[in-house]
Amino acid sequence: MKSLKIVPLALLVACSFGVVSSCTEGFEEMNVNPNQSASALPENLLAPTITDLVNRNMDRAMRLTNELMQVHVTLVNSDEIHRYVIQPSEADYMWNNWFTQLTNIRDIYKGGEETGNKTFMGISLILDAWVTSLLTDTFGDVPYTEAIQGKSGQYMPKFDKQEAIYTDLFRKLDSANVYLKANTDLTAGQAEKDPLFAGKAALWRKFGNSMYLRLLLRVSGKNDPIVGGKTAAEKIREMVQDNPGEFPIMAANEESAILKFTGTVPYQSTFHNWRAYDFNGSSSLSQFFVNNLVQWNDPRLPLWATTYEGMYSGVPSGYPVTSVPEGQSRYQAALAREPKLGNILNYAEVQFILAEAAIRGFISGDAKTYYEKGVTSGLTLWGTTVPANYLNGPDVKWDDSYAFETKLEQIHLQKYYTLFFTDFQQWFEYRRTGHPILPKGPGLQNGGNMPARLNYPMYVQSLNQQNYQAAVADQGPDNINTKVWWQQ
């Protein structure tokens, strides 16, 4: 029996090297019998694909998101991401991984088709929408319709426009909702290999529709019909208000999509074997991150942060090159093995999505109710008790008389903490809304402007040059300041 190996991504979408993922560690028993099938069974691809994606997303959250969004601040002066300086080489890691895993995700779909298993087909479409949205929200226009088709001889795929990609992602999520409506759970043997929902079709369906809401809200600033003749705002209204029975969404913390690491192989956090210095020694939590939690008397603070000289305190982000601060509060060491860091999309985020949809007039629900559910579930997800009068605190309390921007800031400041270590979601939401409002340090570069995207990998520029140049001509210069379609 051969160990499962991830199907190489032909040319990494643009060039001729294959990539073999290391995500198979610990999955040696999930094997493929070459005498039975030309491809891996879908259940044998599911766990290694999700585990690899979540771990690599967490790695980049630590490396990029948490620096850009002032969760922590490096104390290494030459590392300037917190100053909005992003080197072109940063692009390769996630581009390669996301495209590699899309190969496996689409093989899950093929496996579902071959076996007549619509539950696997629905699961694949949800994962496809998740990973493809990460790609396009990070880079803008990317290969899509012609991507990962090296076996068919397509080595230089065209770049699809982001608007067209989103339209197709919504089609896939609609199809997933239909496939999973039959509520056919995976078999016991298959369910053992589902690390998110143990084969429960209803929970996968709720995850897919909650992802649908996340992506609809992301493009809701565009008024073009993008999904079945409807605008994003109109589709949100259909799902939440007009026909909620057809679009069930997460209804409790227990239904959150979180890869909960057990600490044993293969379900170990990417940080499990990091040296203590690498995890919490070369950086300090930021003033912005710590001060809000202190002001709220937030019970998550001691779970996330150490004290410094008996107090919780952070360092300023965007400090000048000549003024490296002394480290203060840092990540708690226990976070390196914390199961909840494997978050993909949780119930609290869904409630904040609904709160924003309400204040924007997309739905008629009560924004205060959604907001308060988001706040409280964000706390209880971490096993903490909501302190007495927490929702009445001066910086937490909701008041319907507040101006729109004040309400938006409240929602997104709380959402910011709900998205702790969740891939690039804090950064995406900041780019979309400008919230939460982050302090501007005196050492910021790039004109003090938050990067709007990552550049394309250098090898793509050279080995898929014609299609790369067409994408740049259409989207704009290949730099960190060119806004993607939904930002424009």
TAPESUL-V359042 format. One record per helix or strand of 2 or more residues. SS is the DSSP state (~ for helix, > for strand). FROM is the first residue (numbers start at 0). LEN is the number of residues. Records with the same first field share a line. If there is no record, write none. Layout:
# TAPESUL-V359042
SS = FROM-LEN + FROM-LEN
This chain:
# TAPESUL-V359042
~ = 9-4 + 41-27 + 80-3 + 87-28 + 117-22 + 149-3 + 161-20 + 187-4 + 200-18 + 231-11 + 243-3 + 252-3 + 275-5 + 286-10 + 300-4 + 332-5 + 338-4 + 346-13 + 366-14 + 389-3 + 403-15 + 424-9 + 445-3 + 457-6 + 464-11 + 484-3
> = 71-3 + 141-2 + 158-2 + 256-2 + 282-4 + 342-3
